[in-house]
């Protein structure tokens, strides 16, 4: 799977978890965080900046929500 963020960053992985790990690993400030801690902070930022509330902690649903809101687009 390959996704592109709205900022042009490509995220690659074989599963939604790996896509979210790649998102975290590209973060300047949170690359060293555990994935769940990163997601907690990221979901807060998404809500603050985009007004979208992501309530699921299921990785596939998070990726789906990010696609629906336009933050991610699937490339492959």
BAFI-428606 format. One line per 8 residues: for each residue x, y, z of C-alpha. Coordinates in nm, 4 decimals, padded with zeros to 6 digits, m for minus. Example, Ala and Ser with C-alpha at 12.3 -4.5 7.8 and 13.67 -1.06 7.14 Angstrom:
REM BAFI-428606
01.2300/m00.4500/00.7800  01.3670/m00.1060/00.7140
//
This chain:
REM BAFI-428606
00.0000/00.0000/00.0000  00.1128/00.3523/m00.0728  m00.0621/00.6651/00.0503  00.0236/01.0295/m00.0020  m00.0376/01.2923/00.2638  m00.1867/01.6249/00.1693  00.1687/01.7601/00.2041  00.3092/01.5223/m00.0586
00.4786/01.2762/00.1778  00.4537/00.9143/00.0620  00.3679/00.6530/00.3235  00.4360/00.2883/00.2492  00.3410/m00.0306/00.4287  00.1807/m00.3713/00.3967  m00.0927/m00.2945/00.6499  m00.2712/00.0043/00.8023
m00.0455/m00.0313/01.1074  00.2649/m00.0009/00.8898  00.1159/00.3031/00.7140  00.0618/00.4717/01.0510  00.4115/00.3704/01.1651  00.5551/00.5314/00.8512  00.3531/00.8456/00.9274  00.4970/00.8493/01.2785
00.8512/00.7802/01.1572  00.8323/01.0835/00.9290  00.7407/01.3097/01.2182  01.0148/01.5501/01.3254  00.8978/01.5555/01.6843  00.7337/01.2191/01.7501  00.9402/00.9574/01.5655  01.0625/00.8172/01.8970
00.7137/00.7744/02.0462  00.5321/00.4444/02.0718  00.2721/00.4208/01.7958  m00.0305/00.4459/02.0253  00.1079/00.7553/02.2018  00.1801/00.9143/01.8634  m00.1743/00.8357/01.7449  m00.3275/00.9869/02.0579
m00.1402/01.3140/01.9929  m00.1941/01.3030/01.6160  m00.5699/01.2524/01.6532  m00.5863/01.5563/01.8818  m00.3982/01.7643/01.6212  m00.6291/01.6410/01.3439  m00.9283/01.7517/01.5493  m00.7732/02.0918/01.6297
m00.6611/02.1726/01.2743  m00.9262/02.0020/01.0631  m01.2272/01.9800/01.2930  m01.2533/01.6067/01.2300  m01.2941/01.3850/01.5335  m01.1469/01.0382/01.4934  m01.2849/00.8179/01.7686  m01.1650/00.4750/01.6606
m00.8298/00.3338/01.7658  m00.8531/00.0609/01.5032  m00.5647/00.1258/01.2650  m00.7612/00.0385/00.9505  m01.0412/00.2729/01.0552  m00.7972/00.5557/01.1320  m00.6439/00.5258/00.7844  m00.9933/00.5141/00.6327
m01.0962/00.8249/00.8272  m00.7815/01.0084/00.7118  m00.8662/00.9201/00.3505  m01.2283/01.0313/00.3924  m01.1238/01.3694/00.5313  m00.8673/01.4199/00.2539  m00.5518/01.4014/00.4651  m00.4426/01.0829/00.2845
m00.4998/00.9605/m00.0681  m00.4302/00.6057/m00.1814  m00.1686/00.5749/m00.4546  m00.1410/00.1944/m00.4856
//
